[in-house]
Amino acid sequence: MSLFVIFDCPACECVEKLTTVDAEIWNCEGCGAKLREHRDQNGATVDLTVVEA
């Protein structure tokens, strides 16, 4: 079962549905980009960067 969120994709710069690929990698349903999640010391997501567009 994959988790999804509605979030601003840094690759296509649109609010899209993002689904989990693995623990730190997300996939944008809109443009297909793979995004890496970056967390702070408390485990909160602070940023998404484009791994593959």
Secondary structure in CASP SS format (residue, H / E / C, confidence):
PFRMAT SS
TARGET T0000
AUTHOR 0000-0000-0000
METHOD secondary structure of the structure
MODEL  1
M C 1.00
S C 1.00
L C 1.00
F E 1.00
V E 1.00
I E 1.00
F E 1.00
D E 1.00
C C 1.00
P C 1.00
A C 1.00
C C 1.00
E C 1.00
C C 1.00
V E 1.00
E E 1.00
K E 1.00
L E 1.00
T E 1.00
T E 1.00
V C 1.00
D C 1.00
A C 1.00
E C 1.00
I E 1.00
W E 1.00
N E 1.00
C E 1.00
E C 1.00
G C 1.00
C C 1.00
G C 1.00
A C 1.00
K E 1.00
L E 1.00
R E 1.00
E E 1.00
H E 1.00
R E 1.00
D C 1.00
Q C 1.00
N C 1.00
G C 1.00
A C 1.00
T E 1.00
V E 1.00
D E 1.00
L E 1.00
T E 1.00
V E 1.00
V E 1.00
E E 1.00
A C 1.00
END
